[in-house]
Amino acid sequence: MSRRDTLYSARDGEPGSFRFDEQVVDVFPDMIDRSVPGYSLIVPMIGQLARRYVQPGSVVHDLGSSLGAVTLSIRRALRDRHDLRDVRLVATDSSAAMVGRFRQLLAGLDAAEQAAARQDAAGQGAAGQSGADAPAPAGMPVDVVHGDIRDTDFGNASLAVLNFTLQFLDLDDRDRLLTRIADGLLPGGALVLAEKVRFEDAPTQERQTEWHHDYKRLQGYSDLEIARKRNALEAVLKSETEQRHQQRLREAGFRRCTRWFQCFAFTAWLAEK
């Protein structure tokens, strides 16, 4: 279980110092849930979208997978889809600490699911049911990759997810990455993109920032913690306007882009090929 995030009650928040290190990994689920309004809704909704866009025999990419919340949401959502049993899930992250922890979590989940499946099968056997009626084994396998998402091969992909990941890349890399994703996606495939956006109008930006800080206060963060983390993220998280994101997606080759979520500056779109 995740520890409560109190990192910035002690860290000084030097500008640009934020890293996905072991200390962040220890508190990450609590940190992101209390920092990103609507995160607990976005993740299962991505699983719902996956049911519509994932294609048989294809690859699904969770890019910047952290502790695998999106990967596991997609796997749960597709569990009853027998036509998608041959889908390959790939979760990629550049943080060794995140990848190591996700592999541990995944191994524990798989072991528990396999044990439950064996127990159910044994119970059905005792009741005289045939093996054909036995429950499906644990969820579809996941490849957890420690690597740079910019080096990913997107061939034969039907769905890719960038869930608050693109904002951590250099601006020059964003166009190239989205173009490579669009080129690799199968016809009818899609990209889910969630980002923290900024607003061109200064008063709007100020209001949105204030509202977000109010949200974090309601989650138990102090003003000092809020200020320190904001400083630490400077020069690490580089947000852009919604208009720029929409333009980049069109230029990358996506034919349609739909905004399906927004709470304050936190926005998610579905881009279809």
Backbone bond lengths (Angstrom), bond angles and torsions (degrees), N, CA, C in turn:
res aa  C-N    CA-C-N  psi(-1)  N-CA   C-N-CA  omega(-1)  CA-C   N-CA-C  phi
1 M - - - 1.469 - - 1.517 109.51 -
2 S 1.328 116.97 141.17 1.459 121.81 -178.19 1.529 111.96 -67.93
3 R 1.325 115.20 140.14 1.460 119.65 172.55 1.521 109.87 -76.99
4 R 1.314 117.00 159.25 1.458 121.95 177.63 1.522 108.95 -71.46
5 D 1.319 115.79 139.04 1.458 121.36 -177.87 1.527 111.14 -79.00
6 T 1.317 115.77 108.87 1.465 121.95 173.50 1.531 110.47 -127.13
7 L 1.334 116.94 20.40 1.467 120.92 -172.49 1.523 112.07 -55.51
8 Y 1.333 116.18 -44.46 1.467 118.24 -172.82 1.522 113.14 -89.07
9 S 1.316 115.50 13.37 1.465 118.23 164.56 1.516 109.52 -81.15
10 A 1.356 115.86 -18.19 1.463 120.88 179.75 1.523 112.20 -116.11
11 R 1.346 118.18 -39.83 1.472 120.82 179.59 1.527 109.84 -68.10
12 D 1.344 114.72 147.88 1.466 118.24 -176.48 1.524 113.35 -85.25
13 G 1.328 118.82 -12.92 1.462 120.91 176.01 1.514 114.04 71.61
14 E 1.314 117.33 40.67 1.465 120.22 177.44 1.534 109.56 -58.60
15 P 1.336 118.76 135.09 1.465 121.50 -176.70 1.531 112.56 -52.40
16 G 1.336 115.53 130.56 1.451 121.15 178.25 1.502 115.21 78.44
17 S 1.330 118.18 10.02 1.472 120.99 -173.47 1.523 113.99 -90.32
18 F 1.322 118.48 -5.57 1.466 120.07 -175.70 1.521 110.56 -65.73
19 R 1.335 116.58 131.43 1.454 122.68 177.62 1.525 109.10 -140.91
20 F 1.333 116.49 149.14 1.460 121.06 175.95 1.528 108.75 -85.76
21 D 1.336 115.54 69.42 1.457 121.47 -176.48 1.528 110.43 -96.50
22 E 1.323 116.37 -174.02 1.461 121.06 -176.55 1.528 112.06 -59.17
23 Q 1.334 116.95 -38.53 1.460 119.66 -179.40 1.522 111.27 -65.90
24 V 1.325 117.40 -39.64 1.462 120.55 177.05 1.523 110.12 -67.64
25 V 1.336 116.77 -41.58 1.464 120.44 179.60 1.529 110.61 -57.55
26 D 1.326 117.56 -39.78 1.463 121.51 -177.56 1.523 112.54 -61.27
27 V 1.337 117.27 -28.27 1.472 120.51 -175.43 1.527 111.93 -118.01
28 F 1.336 117.73 5.79 1.463 120.38 -168.06 1.523 114.41 -56.91
29 P 1.336 120.89 -48.54 1.467 118.57 -179.60 1.527 112.69 -56.82
30 D 1.341 116.90 -42.17 1.463 120.13 178.40 1.521 110.73 -68.73
31 M 1.326 117.17 -40.63 1.465 121.74 -179.04 1.523 111.77 -60.30
32 I 1.332 116.36 -49.47 1.456 118.14 -173.79 1.526 111.14 -73.83
33 D 1.322 117.51 -33.94 1.457 119.94 179.66 1.523 111.22 -67.76
34 R 1.331 117.25 -35.86 1.463 121.06 -178.89 1.524 112.40 -88.26
35 S 1.335 117.30 -8.03 1.460 120.65 -178.34 1.523 113.46 -106.87
36 V 1.335 117.16 -28.63 1.465 121.63 -175.92 1.520 108.83 -112.94
37 P 1.321 118.05 102.05 1.468 119.56 -179.91 1.518 111.34 -61.68
38 G 1.327 115.57 130.03 1.458 120.95 179.63 1.509 114.62 89.66
39 Y 1.326 118.60 0.06 1.470 120.23 -177.27 1.521 111.38 -59.12
40 S 1.320 116.78 -39.39 1.464 120.00 -178.14 1.522 112.11 -69.40
41 L 1.326 117.91 -13.02 1.465 121.88 173.19 1.521 111.03 -95.26
42 I 1.327 117.00 -37.98 1.463 121.19 -177.92 1.525 111.12 -58.91
43 V 1.326 117.06 -45.08 1.473 120.59 -174.09 1.531 112.01 -61.22
44 P 1.334 120.52 -52.06 1.469 118.14 178.29 1.521 113.21 -67.22
45 M 1.331 117.75 -28.30 1.461 119.94 176.94 1.525 111.51 -66.04
46 I 1.337 117.10 -33.31 1.466 119.69 175.50 1.524 109.36 -63.67
47 G 1.327 116.85 -38.95 1.453 119.78 174.90 1.518 111.67 -60.60
48 Q 1.323 117.04 -41.39 1.464 120.70 178.04 1.522 111.20 -62.51
49 L 1.329 116.69 -43.65 1.466 120.16 178.84 1.523 110.93 -63.42
50 A 1.327 116.35 -35.31 1.459 120.00 -179.79 1.523 111.53 -59.20
51 R 1.312 117.39 -35.17 1.464 120.62 -179.70 1.528 111.87 -60.04
52 R 1.320 116.22 -28.34 1.462 119.85 -178.25 1.528 112.21 -87.91
53 Y 1.338 118.18 -30.97 1.464 119.90 -169.26 1.521 115.28 -108.44
54 V 1.321 118.96 -21.15 1.462 119.65 -179.58 1.524 109.62 -70.90
55 Q 1.333 115.99 135.80 1.461 121.99 -176.07 1.529 110.77 -112.66
56 P 1.336 117.12 148.76 1.472 120.52 179.30 1.530 111.60 -55.95
57 G 1.328 115.88 140.45 1.453 121.53 176.06 1.516 115.41 72.10
58 S 1.330 117.39 11.08 1.463 120.45 -175.10 1.526 111.23 -103.32
59 V 1.337 114.88 -178.43 1.464 122.58 179.13 1.525 108.61 -114.12
60 V 1.331 115.92 140.84 1.465 122.75 175.53 1.518 107.77 -117.56
61 H 1.341 116.39 129.08 1.464 121.27 -177.52 1.529 111.55 -112.17
62 D 1.324 115.72 126.43 1.464 122.70 168.59 1.520 105.69 -104.68
63 L 1.325 116.26 105.82 1.463 123.08 -170.37 1.526 110.24 -99.52
64 G 1.328 115.15 115.25 1.455 119.55 -170.72 1.514 108.01 79.10
65 S 1.328 114.96 55.39 1.468 121.78 -166.23 1.520 114.24 -75.56
66 S 1.324 118.45 -13.97 1.471 123.60 -176.26 1.537 109.90 47.31
67 L 1.339 118.31 -121.02 1.459 120.18 -177.26 1.532 112.47 -93.54
68 G 1.333 117.11 16.32 1.451 121.29 169.13 1.509 116.89 82.69
69 A 1.332 118.07 18.83 1.469 119.23 -178.53 1.524 111.46 -58.69
70 V 1.331 117.15 -44.28 1.468 120.40 -179.39 1.522 110.76 -69.06
71 T 1.322 116.98 -44.25 1.466 120.90 178.10 1.521 110.98 -55.38
72 L 1.326 117.06 -47.52 1.458 120.69 -178.15 1.523 111.59 -69.30
73 S 1.327 117.18 -33.42 1.466 120.53 176.00 1.518 110.86 -62.87
74 I 1.335 116.20 -44.25 1.464 120.26 178.49 1.525 110.32 -64.79
75 R 1.314 117.11 -43.58 1.464 120.19 -179.32 1.524 111.03 -61.53
76 R 1.331 117.19 -41.99 1.470 120.10 177.34 1.523 111.19 -64.02
77 A 1.331 116.04 -41.77 1.461 120.14 -176.75 1.522 112.26 -66.35
78 L 1.326 116.95 -28.59 1.465 120.83 -177.02 1.527 113.32 -96.88
79 R 1.324 116.93 1.60 1.463 121.34 -172.22 1.530 112.49 -56.24
80 D 1.330 117.45 -38.81 1.464 119.65 -176.01 1.522 113.28 -92.39
81 R 1.331 117.00 5.81 1.454 120.73 -179.52 1.534 109.26 -92.20
82 H 1.312 116.57 93.30 1.461 120.63 -177.05 1.523 111.78 -65.27
83 D 1.343 117.22 -23.71 1.462 120.16 179.08 1.520 112.13 -74.91
84 L 1.337 117.28 -8.44 1.466 121.28 -177.46 1.532 111.96 -113.74
85 R 1.329 117.47 17.93 1.466 120.40 -178.37 1.527 112.54 -62.59
86 D 1.349 117.03 -24.15 1.467 120.12 -177.38 1.526 112.66 -95.27
87 V 1.313 117.33 12.07 1.470 121.03 177.32 1.526 109.54 -73.30
88 R 1.315 115.93 143.62 1.471 121.87 179.00 1.523 109.37 -109.73
89 L 1.327 116.53 123.30 1.465 122.44 177.49 1.524 109.19 -98.13
90 V 1.336 116.44 128.90 1.461 121.37 179.68 1.525 108.46 -124.71
91 A 1.318 116.25 120.74 1.465 122.58 178.76 1.521 108.26 -111.75
92 T 1.328 116.90 118.83 1.463 121.72 -174.55 1.520 110.51 -120.90
93 D 1.322 116.14 134.89 1.460 120.94 176.38 1.523 109.25 -148.97
94 S 1.330 116.28 146.84 1.464 121.14 -178.84 1.521 112.94 -87.50
95 S 1.330 117.48 -9.20 1.461 121.23 -179.83 1.521 109.88 -89.46
96 A 1.322 116.16 115.66 1.467 120.19 178.48 1.521 110.93 -61.06
97 A 1.327 116.79 -35.12 1.465 120.01 179.93 1.525 110.88 -65.59
98 M 1.336 117.10 -42.76 1.457 120.88 178.01 1.526 111.04 -64.03
99 V 1.319 116.80 -47.38 1.460 121.25 -177.27 1.530 110.69 -61.80
100 G 1.311 116.82 -46.00 1.454 119.85 179.76 1.511 112.70 -60.37
101 R 1.339 116.53 -43.24 1.463 119.82 -179.54 1.528 111.54 -68.68
102 F 1.348 116.91 -39.20 1.461 119.48 179.27 1.527 110.75 -64.78
103 R 1.320 117.22 -39.36 1.466 119.57 177.99 1.525 110.88 -61.17
104 Q 1.316 116.74 -39.35 1.458 120.22 177.38 1.522 111.05 -64.79
105 L 1.331 116.54 -45.93 1.458 120.82 179.82 1.526 110.85 -61.45
106 L 1.326 115.71 -43.25 1.460 120.84 -177.69 1.529 110.88 -65.27
107 A 1.323 116.12 -42.30 1.470 119.56 178.91 1.525 110.85 -61.16
108 G 1.321 117.00 -40.77 1.458 120.67 178.12 1.513 112.29 -65.36
109 L 1.324 116.85 -43.04 1.465 120.61 178.54 1.521 111.39 -63.77
110 D 1.338 116.09 -44.60 1.462 119.91 -178.93 1.526 110.91 -63.53
111 A 1.307 116.39 -41.40 1.461 119.40 179.98 1.526 110.40 -63.70
112 A 1.328 116.79 -42.08 1.462 120.29 179.69 1.529 111.37 -65.57
113 E 1.342 116.73 -40.55 1.465 120.48 -179.83 1.523 111.40 -68.11
114 Q 1.319 116.71 -39.79 1.459 120.07 178.93 1.528 110.92 -65.73
115 A 1.327 116.55 -39.60 1.467 120.20 177.91 1.521 110.38 -64.58
116 A 1.334 116.51 -41.09 1.468 120.14 179.12 1.521 110.91 -65.55
117 A 1.356 116.52 -39.57 1.466 120.13 179.33 1.528 110.74 -64.45
118 R 1.349 116.98 -40.70 1.469 120.26 178.68 1.524 111.00 -65.09
119 Q 1.331 115.80 -39.59 1.455 119.77 -179.91 1.525 110.66 -65.76
120 D 1.347 116.16 -42.63 1.465 119.62 178.29 1.522 111.00 -63.53
121 A 1.354 115.97 -42.92 1.463 119.67 -179.78 1.520 111.15 -63.00
122 A 1.342 116.52 -39.94 1.460 120.32 178.77 1.520 110.68 -64.83
123 G 1.327 116.24 -39.38 1.459 120.20 178.67 1.514 111.88 -65.67
124 Q 1.324 116.73 -38.49 1.453 120.17 178.61 1.523 110.79 -69.67
125 G 1.347 115.74 -36.60 1.462 119.06 177.66 1.523 111.27 -63.33
126 A 1.311 115.99 -41.09 1.459 120.15 179.19 1.517 111.16 -65.48
127 A 1.344 115.81 -27.63 1.460 120.31 179.91 1.516 112.07 -87.19
128 G 1.362 115.95 0.68 1.442 119.54 176.70 1.506 114.95 87.05
129 Q 1.342 119.41 14.77 1.455 121.94 178.02 1.518 109.80 -84.62
130 S 1.320 116.82 151.17 1.462 121.70 -178.52 1.510 110.99 -76.31
131 G 1.343 116.06 160.10 1.459 120.63 177.73 1.509 112.73 -61.86
132 A 1.346 117.25 -26.82 1.467 119.90 179.61 1.508 111.52 -65.35
133 D 1.345 116.50 -21.77 1.457 120.17 -179.90 1.524 112.35 -90.68
134 A 1.316 117.05 -0.45 1.459 120.54 -177.58 1.513 110.35 -66.81
135 P 1.348 118.56 152.00 1.455 121.56 -179.18 1.518 111.87 -66.29
136 A 1.318 114.66 156.86 1.458 120.07 177.37 1.519 109.77 -64.21
137 P 1.327 118.02 151.49 1.465 120.49 177.18 1.523 110.50 -68.11
138 A 1.333 116.91 -176.97 1.459 121.85 -179.83 1.526 110.52 -53.96
139 G 1.340 115.04 161.08 1.453 121.07 -173.88 1.518 114.11 -54.54
140 M 1.324 114.78 165.31 1.457 120.90 -176.78 1.526 110.77 -53.61
141 P 1.328 117.17 146.04 1.470 120.33 -176.38 1.515 112.45 -65.57
142 V 1.317 115.31 153.54 1.459 122.71 179.89 1.519 109.05 -125.05
143 D 1.317 116.75 129.60 1.460 122.01 171.09 1.529 107.74 -91.49
144 V 1.318 117.07 115.35 1.469 121.29 178.15 1.520 107.42 -99.70
145 V 1.322 115.91 116.45 1.465 122.01 -170.78 1.521 110.23 -113.61
146 H 1.328 115.73 127.99 1.462 120.56 170.89 1.524 106.97 -91.78
147 G 1.319 116.30 106.09 1.455 119.54 -176.64 1.509 112.14 -173.92
148 D 1.321 114.63 -179.74 1.459 122.90 -179.47 1.523 108.21 -91.95
149 I 1.325 117.60 123.54 1.461 120.20 -178.06 1.522 112.08 -61.59
150 R 1.330 117.19 -20.65 1.467 120.17 179.14 1.525 111.69 -71.44
151 D 1.329 117.17 -13.85 1.465 121.15 178.39 1.527 112.44 -99.42
152 T 1.321 117.90 4.40 1.461 121.71 -174.61 1.527 111.62 -70.78
153 D 1.318 115.50 142.37 1.463 122.38 172.83 1.530 107.70 -90.22
154 F 1.325 116.98 117.81 1.458 120.90 -175.92 1.524 113.03 -99.54
155 G 1.316 117.58 13.24 1.451 120.56 178.04 1.524 112.18 -60.54
156 N 1.309 116.31 140.24 1.464 124.11 177.22 1.529 112.89 62.73
157 A 1.325 117.10 25.71 1.465 120.11 177.87 1.529 109.69 -89.06
158 S 1.326 115.77 141.92 1.465 119.68 173.84 1.522 111.50 -110.07
159 L 1.327 117.04 -18.97 1.462 120.83 178.44 1.521 109.21 -148.81
160 A 1.333 115.35 136.54 1.462 122.02 172.53 1.521 107.71 -130.83
161 V 1.318 116.41 144.89 1.461 121.66 -178.36 1.518 109.40 -128.12
162 L 1.319 115.47 127.09 1.465 123.33 170.79 1.525 106.61 -117.89
163 N 1.322 116.27 89.24 1.458 121.51 -173.82 1.527 109.47 -96.09
164 F 1.326 116.10 92.24 1.467 123.03 -176.11 1.526 111.14 57.72
165 T 1.331 114.76 46.96 1.463 122.39 -178.82 1.521 112.06 -117.87
166 L 1.326 117.32 -43.48 1.464 120.99 -175.46 1.526 111.24 -56.27
167 Q 1.315 117.24 -34.02 1.465 122.68 -176.24 1.530 112.76 -62.92
168 F 1.330 117.33 -14.58 1.460 120.22 179.26 1.535 112.84 -95.70
169 L 1.327 117.28 -2.31 1.460 120.75 178.17 1.518 110.88 -91.06
170 D 1.342 115.81 154.19 1.458 120.07 172.65 1.525 109.57 -60.05
171 L 1.311 116.56 146.59 1.467 120.82 -176.23 1.527 111.60 -56.90
172 D 1.316 117.19 -39.24 1.461 120.25 -177.29 1.522 112.28 -66.32
173 D 1.323 117.29 -24.47 1.465 120.89 -177.85 1.524 112.87 -83.45
174 R 1.315 117.29 -17.92 1.463 119.94 -172.91 1.527 111.64 -69.28
175 D 1.315 117.57 -43.66 1.465 120.55 179.03 1.520 110.56 -61.42
176 R 1.325 116.43 -45.44 1.466 119.89 -177.84 1.525 111.54 -63.93
177 L 1.328 116.56 -41.60 1.461 119.58 -178.74 1.528 111.06 -64.27
178 L 1.327 117.31 -47.45 1.461 119.26 -177.48 1.522 111.43 -66.41
179 T 1.327 117.48 -34.43 1.460 120.23 176.39 1.517 110.47 -64.86
180 R 1.340 117.50 -42.80 1.464 121.08 178.60 1.527 111.02 -64.22
181 I 1.335 117.56 -38.36 1.462 120.22 177.48 1.526 110.02 -63.91
182 A 1.331 116.59 -48.59 1.467 120.45 -179.24 1.521 111.00 -60.63
183 D 1.323 116.85 -40.54 1.469 120.15 179.59 1.526 111.69 -64.89
184 G 1.326 117.03 -35.77 1.458 120.55 -176.04 1.519 114.50 -82.60
185 L 1.328 117.40 -23.92 1.458 120.20 -176.81 1.522 112.07 -65.54
186 L 1.315 115.14 143.90 1.452 121.05 173.67 1.527 110.00 -68.99
187 P 1.319 118.16 154.67 1.471 119.74 173.24 1.523 110.16 -54.59
188 G 1.321 116.32 132.65 1.455 120.51 -176.16 1.512 113.71 86.80
189 G 1.333 117.12 -2.93 1.455 121.15 177.94 1.513 111.84 -75.53
190 A 1.327 116.49 174.11 1.460 119.78 -174.73 1.525 111.61 -149.92
191 L 1.314 114.06 158.86 1.461 123.61 173.49 1.519 108.56 -119.73
192 V 1.329 116.55 130.15 1.460 121.55 169.89 1.524 107.25 -99.67
193 L 1.322 115.67 123.50 1.460 121.88 -179.00 1.521 108.90 -124.42
194 A 1.329 116.48 121.47 1.462 121.84 174.43 1.516 108.36 -120.71
195 E 1.325 116.08 133.85 1.465 121.21 -175.24 1.527 110.85 -147.77
196 K 1.295 115.75 155.21 1.461 120.98 165.26 1.524 106.80 -87.17
197 V 1.320 116.87 121.80 1.459 120.44 -176.19 1.524 110.39 -103.10
198 R 1.313 114.60 162.34 1.468 120.14 171.09 1.522 108.09 -113.39
199 F 1.320 115.45 162.99 1.458 121.42 -175.44 1.520 110.07 -115.08
200 E 1.334 115.59 136.60 1.461 120.45 -176.77 1.520 111.87 -66.19
201 D 1.311 116.36 -34.84 1.459 121.41 -179.21 1.532 109.49 -79.88
202 A 1.331 117.33 119.47 1.464 121.58 -174.10 1.533 113.19 -59.40
203 P 1.343 119.64 -45.40 1.473 118.36 177.97 1.521 113.13 -61.39
204 T 1.337 117.08 -37.32 1.468 120.23 177.55 1.527 110.64 -65.02
205 Q 1.329 116.12 -43.68 1.465 120.07 178.53 1.524 110.39 -59.96
206 E 1.321 116.77 -42.10 1.461 120.50 -179.06 1.530 111.11 -64.79
207 R 1.332 116.81 -43.07 1.470 119.77 179.25 1.523 111.08 -64.02
208 Q 1.340 115.80 -44.73 1.455 119.19 -179.16 1.528 111.23 -61.98
209 T 1.318 116.89 -39.17 1.472 120.73 178.00 1.520 110.45 -64.74
210 E 1.323 116.36 -43.17 1.463 119.88 179.62 1.519 111.31 -62.93
211 W 1.329 116.92 -42.51 1.459 120.45 179.54 1.527 111.48 -64.34
212 H 1.341 115.60 -39.35 1.462 118.98 177.90 1.530 110.82 -64.55
213 H 1.319 116.52 -41.20 1.463 119.42 178.23 1.526 111.31 -65.66
214 D 1.336 117.08 -35.54 1.469 120.16 175.03 1.535 109.95 -60.82
215 Y 1.331 115.89 -42.08 1.465 120.29 178.15 1.525 110.38 -59.13
216 K 1.320 117.01 -45.97 1.460 120.36 -177.86 1.533 111.00 -66.26
217 R 1.328 117.18 -35.70 1.466 118.98 175.82 1.520 110.45 -62.58
218 L 1.339 116.58 -41.22 1.463 120.17 178.79 1.527 111.82 -64.35
219 Q 1.345 117.24 -23.67 1.462 121.90 177.70 1.528 112.17 -85.41
220 G 1.333 116.74 -0.75 1.452 120.33 174.95 1.515 115.89 102.85
221 Y 1.336 117.97 2.41 1.459 120.14 176.98 1.527 110.08 -78.07
222 S 1.325 116.27 141.08 1.471 120.84 176.05 1.524 109.75 -83.74
223 D 1.317 116.45 163.64 1.459 120.66 176.71 1.524 111.23 -59.72
224 L 1.332 116.98 -35.48 1.460 120.27 178.81 1.526 110.42 -65.69
225 E 1.325 117.78 -44.50 1.467 121.10 178.74 1.526 110.82 -62.33
226 I 1.322 116.47 -42.66 1.469 120.92 -179.83 1.521 110.40 -61.35
227 A 1.328 116.49 -46.10 1.462 120.60 -178.46 1.524 111.42 -66.48
228 R 1.311 117.19 -42.49 1.474 120.24 -178.66 1.525 111.32 -64.91
229 K 1.327 117.39 -44.03 1.461 118.82 -179.43 1.518 110.46 -67.45
230 R 1.318 117.66 -38.48 1.471 120.56 177.91 1.519 109.99 -59.27
231 N 1.329 116.64 -43.56 1.467 120.01 177.90 1.525 111.20 -63.98
232 A 1.330 116.55 -41.51 1.462 120.32 -177.61 1.526 111.40 -63.45
233 L 1.340 117.32 -31.59 1.457 121.63 -178.25 1.527 113.52 -81.92
234 E 1.333 117.00 -14.24 1.462 119.87 179.11 1.522 109.68 -60.44
235 A 1.311 115.42 135.75 1.467 123.75 -178.87 1.524 112.77 72.07
236 V 1.332 117.88 -0.35 1.461 121.73 175.15 1.523 109.56 -107.43
237 L 1.324 116.63 -49.42 1.461 122.71 176.78 1.528 108.07 -99.98
238 K 1.319 116.45 113.69 1.472 121.59 -176.26 1.520 108.77 -113.70
239 S 1.326 115.74 98.21 1.463 120.03 -176.11 1.525 110.49 -83.68
240 E 1.338 114.24 155.27 1.461 122.47 178.45 1.520 109.32 -131.07
241 T 1.320 116.68 170.90 1.455 120.34 -179.37 1.531 110.99 -77.21
242 E 1.313 115.43 159.41 1.465 119.07 175.66 1.519 110.78 -60.88
243 Q 1.332 116.95 -37.61 1.467 120.30 179.61 1.528 111.34 -60.31
244 R 1.325 116.77 -39.43 1.465 119.69 179.45 1.529 110.69 -67.95
245 H 1.317 117.03 -40.08 1.458 119.66 177.95 1.527 110.81 -63.22
246 Q 1.318 116.70 -44.85 1.465 120.00 -179.92 1.528 110.83 -62.30
247 Q 1.337 116.19 -42.10 1.463 120.33 178.53 1.524 110.98 -62.26
248 R 1.329 117.16 -44.31 1.467 120.89 -178.69 1.529 110.54 -62.87
249 L 1.327 117.24 -40.69 1.462 120.33 -179.59 1.527 110.99 -65.37
250 R 1.308 117.18 -40.39 1.473 119.75 177.27 1.523 110.90 -64.26
251 E 1.321 115.76 -44.65 1.466 119.70 -178.22 1.531 111.25 -67.21
252 A 1.327 117.04 -27.90 1.469 120.77 179.28 1.520 111.60 -72.03
253 G 1.343 116.98 -21.46 1.458 119.87 177.81 1.510 115.40 119.20
254 F 1.330 117.75 9.26 1.457 120.15 176.68 1.524 109.51 -82.07
255 R 1.332 116.19 135.45 1.455 120.35 -173.68 1.515 113.37 -84.84
256 R 1.326 117.21 -24.26 1.456 119.93 -178.29 1.511 109.43 -149.82
257 C 1.329 116.25 138.06 1.459 121.82 -179.46 1.527 108.67 -131.62
258 T 1.324 116.56 125.03 1.453 121.71 -176.16 1.526 110.03 -123.49
259 R 1.328 116.24 125.83 1.462 119.48 173.99 1.522 108.02 -79.92
260 W 1.333 116.31 122.92 1.464 119.90 -177.45 1.522 113.49 -115.96
261 F 1.337 116.55 -5.15 1.466 118.95 177.54 1.521 109.47 -151.86
262 Q 1.326 116.10 141.58 1.458 121.08 167.48 1.521 109.31 -156.77
263 C 1.309 116.37 131.81 1.458 123.41 169.28 1.519 106.94 -139.83
264 F 1.330 116.09 112.90 1.460 121.95 -171.80 1.532 108.60 56.06
265 A 1.322 118.91 -125.11 1.466 120.21 -177.06 1.526 112.98 -89.70
266 F 1.308 118.15 1.33 1.461 121.56 -174.10 1.522 109.30 -95.79
267 T 1.331 115.24 116.94 1.461 122.11 -166.94 1.515 110.18 -133.08
268 A 1.335 115.72 145.28 1.473 120.42 177.51 1.530 109.52 -133.98
269 W 1.333 115.60 139.98 1.459 122.37 179.32 1.532 109.35 -126.93
270 L 1.310 114.33 158.82 1.464 121.75 169.25 1.518 107.32 -117.20
271 A 1.332 116.80 119.90 1.465 122.26 179.44 1.517 108.04 -108.67
272 E 1.327 116.64 123.55 1.470 122.13 -176.16 1.506 110.66 -104.90
273 K 1.319 115.76 141.92 1.463 121.28 178.05 1.531 109.87 -89.27
